[in-house]
Amino acid sequence: MKISRNKMFYFTAVIVVSCVIASSVIAVMTTNTSVKAEVNNQTQAREITFVLGEKDGMVAAFVKDVEIPYIRTDTPVNSLPYDVQARLKEGIEFESEQEMKRMLDEFCS
């Protein structure tokens, strides 16, 4: 069976285009988790501080000194008691992710 040069060229082009598309999709999928990956890297290297606060009127968790939320919730800050709202506006700091998640569960349940 003889394959012409044109067919070989088109076959190679299809493979290259498929690889480019696949790598683009994989890059987008991994970029969405970049903040959590960075947190995991920092956690292994040193202790980090987590902060509960608000983003766009909703309860959110942050890594201290990082503006992008680590965890976003659908819980409006104004649905919480006034003292909790005031503490969230200032930011509630936690030394461990587990403590922060436990408090986040309390606020959002």
C-alpha positions as CSV (number, residue, x, y, z in Angstrom):
1,M,0.0,0.0,0.0
2,K,1.5,3.3,-1.1
3,I,0.7,6.5,0.7
4,S,1.1,9.7,-1.2
5,R,3.0,12.7,0.2
6,N,-0.1,14.8,0.3
7,K,-1.9,12.3,2.4
8,M,1.1,12.0,4.7
9,F,1.3,15.8,5.0
10,Y,-2.4,16.1,5.9
11,F,-2.2,13.2,8.4
12,T,0.8,14.8,10.1
13,A,-1.0,18.2,10.1
14,V,-4.1,16.6,11.8
15,I,-1.9,15.1,14.5
16,V,-0.1,18.4,15.2
17,V,-3.3,20.4,15.4
18,S,-4.9,17.7,17.7
19,C,-1.8,17.9,20.0
20,V,-2.0,21.8,20.1
21,I,-5.7,21.7,21.0
22,A,-5.2,19.0,23.7
23,S,-2.4,20.9,25.3
24,S,-4.5,24.1,25.3
25,V,-7.4,22.3,27.1
26,I,-5.0,20.8,29.6
27,A,-3.4,24.2,30.3
28,V,-6.8,25.8,30.9
29,M,-7.8,23.0,33.3
30,T,-4.6,23.3,35.3
31,T,-4.6,27.1,35.4
32,N,-8.0,27.1,37.3
33,T,-6.3,25.3,40.2
34,S,-3.2,27.4,40.3
35,V,-4.1,29.2,43.6
36,K,-4.7,25.9,45.4
37,A,-1.5,24.4,44.0
38,E,0.5,27.4,45.2
39,V,-1.1,27.1,48.6
40,N,-0.1,23.4,48.8
41,N,3.4,24.3,47.8
42,Q,3.6,27.0,50.4
43,T,2.1,24.8,53.1
44,Q,4.8,22.3,52.5
45,A,7.6,24.9,52.7
46,R,6.3,27.0,55.6
47,E,3.2,27.7,57.7
48,I,0.7,30.0,56.0
49,T,-2.2,32.0,57.5
50,F,-5.7,31.7,56.2
51,V,-8.2,34.5,56.5
52,L,-12.0,34.5,56.4
53,G,-13.4,37.6,54.9
54,E,-15.7,38.7,52.2
55,K,-15.6,39.0,48.4
56,D,-18.4,40.7,46.5
57,G,-20.7,40.5,49.6
58,M,-20.2,36.8,50.1
59,V,-18.2,34.9,52.7
60,A,-14.8,33.8,51.3
61,A,-11.6,32.3,52.5
62,F,-8.2,33.7,51.5
63,V,-4.6,33.0,52.0
64,K,-3.1,36.0,53.8
65,D,-1.7,38.6,51.4
66,V,-3.4,36.9,48.4
67,E,-6.3,38.8,46.8
68,I,-7.8,35.8,44.9
69,P,-10.2,33.8,47.1
70,Y,-9.0,30.3,48.1
71,I,-12.6,29.3,48.7
72,R,-15.7,31.2,47.6
73,T,-19.1,30.5,49.1
74,D,-22.7,31.4,48.3
75,T,-23.4,32.7,51.8
76,P,-24.1,36.5,51.9
77,V,-22.2,38.3,54.7
78,N,-25.3,40.3,55.5
79,S,-27.2,37.0,56.4
80,L,-24.8,36.6,59.4
81,P,-25.1,38.2,62.9
82,Y,-23.7,41.7,63.1
83,D,-20.7,40.8,65.3
84,V,-19.7,38.1,62.7
85,Q,-20.1,40.6,59.9
86,A,-17.8,43.1,61.6
87,R,-15.2,40.4,62.2
88,L,-15.3,39.3,58.6
89,K,-14.8,42.8,57.4
90,E,-11.6,43.0,59.4
91,G,-10.6,39.4,58.5
92,I,-10.5,36.4,60.8
93,E,-7.1,34.7,60.8
94,F,-6.4,31.0,61.2
95,E,-3.1,29.2,61.5
96,S,-4.4,26.0,59.9
97,E,-6.7,25.2,57.0
98,Q,-8.7,22.8,59.1
99,E,-9.6,25.5,61.7
100,M,-10.5,27.8,58.9
101,K,-12.7,25.2,57.2
102,R,-14.4,24.4,60.4
103,M,-15.4,28.0,61.0
104,L,-16.4,28.4,57.4
105,D,-18.8,25.4,57.8
106,E,-20.3,27.1,60.9
107,F,-20.9,30.4,59.0
108,C,-22.2,28.7,55.9
109,S,-24.5,26.0,57.4
